[in-house]
Amino acid sequence: MELDLILKIIFGIGFLVAIYAIIKNLDIIKIILIYFKDKLLRK
């Protein structure tokens, strides 16, 4: 029983960390796309 609870907690924390990393990467990707769009439209 305790091992099952510990595994659930570990997977839950891992899931939250994965979602956080994906959201941070989406922000970085958006910034890069906006930068390239501005460079292309400026020419």
C-alpha positions in Angstrom: 0.0 0.0 0.0 2.7 2.5 1.0 4.8 1.7 -2.1 1.7 2.4 -4.3 1.2 5.7 -2.6 4.9 6.7 -3.0 4.8 5.7 -6.7 1.7 7.8 -7.3 3.3 10.8 -5.6 6.5 10.4 -7.6 4.5 10.1 -10.9 2.4 13.1 -9.9 5.4 15.3 -9.3 7.0 14.1 -12.5 3.9 14.9 -14.4 3.7 18.5 -13.0 7.4 19.0 -13.8 6.9 17.8 -17.4 3.9 20.1 -17.9 6.0 23.0 -16.5 8.9 22.3 -18.8 6.5 22.1 -21.8 4.9 25.4 -20.9 8.3 27.1 -20.5 9.5 25.7 -23.9 6.3 27.0 -25.6 7.1 30.5 -24.3 10.6 30.2 -25.6 9.4 29.0 -29.0 6.9 31.8 -29.2 9.6 34.4 -28.5 11.8 32.9 -31.2 9.0 32.9 -33.7 8.1 36.5 -33.0 11.8 37.5 -33.3 12.1 35.8 -36.7 8.8 37.3 -37.9 10.0 40.8 -37.0 13.3 40.2 -38.8 11.6 39.0 -41.9 9.0 41.8 -42.0 11.6 44.5 -41.3 13.6 43.7 -44.5 
